[in-house]
């Protein structure tokens, strides 16, 4: 009888801990610095019967994980893994060019938040269908249902300790479609008391694909004022495309042809032929469309950990802008002793804070996560691992078949403004100002129209500051029901958290805390890297020994209590 009670007690303890401890990644493979936060990795259910397995990773807050908010992150594509964000942009781990070791991102967004990375939709990264391992059919409405169900499962079953925590949703690029749809659905479900966590604080959309026609029209203007056309070419464009009328209202988009609303090509008109260079800029001019000023100089190709020549996977969004294969800058040395602290190489006073990291990070992220031992540590489902599938930043097959349902998010914004009941709810639309894929001008046009059509008052556009320098510009649209901030990050491209690490951390932290974007007191704007660790196995063994000792003591005390009673 006593044994039954002990077994029952063990079951209760296990249940109270929840699934979360089963998802704990310990040790994190290749970690070379001492971390003061936890990493979880596992699966959420993306549908009712649990056949859609949505892979997630959670990095807890470095500051106060018990009270800091939850921040969901979605990468775009469509079909690009949120590990792109987690290991190349805003996450705490950056991967060295040995494909094995992780150095520290000292400006990671889990400084003041518990950051949840979700690989969405099914077919992206390690997310899969148990009924069809190769499933990669997706559309906007289906992606919404998967994201909504996975977030519900996160709060109610997998990590229930966050069920009453304030949470925000964020992402970049095609997440400009995912996030307004998800935000609108969350507000409606919270109003109907059908979502487990009612504390929805807001949305942060980075370089969002929110209005396709406006992004294409604004791209032409952005290109002219960044020197991509000659004076004669621009005069011809104004004549042939706009009939010499106001170029701000010119419908260039009518000359952009597409079968998918993702890939575009010019029509055969005179206007279309004049616009062709900006539709094929990456191949014609070897310009990185994600960061107009990012250079990746020629050098020896980086190789995977198994010696294969690196294969460039597609970037995060819009194949029309597929860049050239990126070789590393010469400053990257594959013979660098990675037992040293690579975080010390980061020049926090320089424009290129990572010495060419944007040129090679995708290859090494893929190399790291295609290591079977790494997949085991991150609890990748054996069904996926044994399927022969290969992890990559983006699923090109899913992208090619993806069905874009909505040309813009105007109705979703309107619905959120009308239905929101949280007076502190806010939306941040931020753009790196040198991104040509989802440029700041098109997103600004879109929000300006949303504001006009929904009775929001437009404030003055102002500078915001990071460490005494202009971080960018911000303008706020406001009514009694909602605030929408439109913000630029100066010198950043499509991947803002990678290009401008410090400013982006200050931006997102201040947004979640609803303070001025220039406030530099909530984070350490000049952080030092964490000390290095000498042995992973030691900390791993100590932690589990401590847990086992605690369990033995608890059972012993409880057993004596039962006997005395």
ABEGO torsion letter per residue (X at the ends): XAAAAAAAAAAAAAAAAEAAAAABBOBBBGBABBBABBBBBBBBBABAAGABBBBBBBBBBAABAAABBBBBBBBBOBGBBAAAAAAABABABBBBAAGABBBBBAABAAAABBBBBBBOBBGBEABBBAABAABABBBAAAAAAAAAAAAAAAAAAABAAAAABBBBBBEBEAAAAAAAAAAAAAAAAAAAGABABABBAEBBBBGBBABAAAAAAAAAAAAAAAGABBAAAAAAAAAAAAGGBBAAABBAAAABBBAAGABBBBBABAAAAAAAAAAAAAAAAGBBAABAABBBBBBBBBBBAAGBBBBBBBBABGAAABBBBBBBBAABBAABBAABBAAAABBAABABAAGGAAAAAAAAAAAAAABAAAAAAAGBBAAAAAAGBBBBABBAAAAAABBBABABAAAAAAAAAAABABAABBBBBBBBAABAABBAAAAAAAAAAAAAAAGBBBBBBBBBBBGGBBAEBBBBBBBAABBBBBBBBBGBBABAAAABAAAAAAAAAAAAAGBBAABAAABBABBBBBBBBABAAAAAAAAAAAAAAAAAAAAAAAAAAAAAX
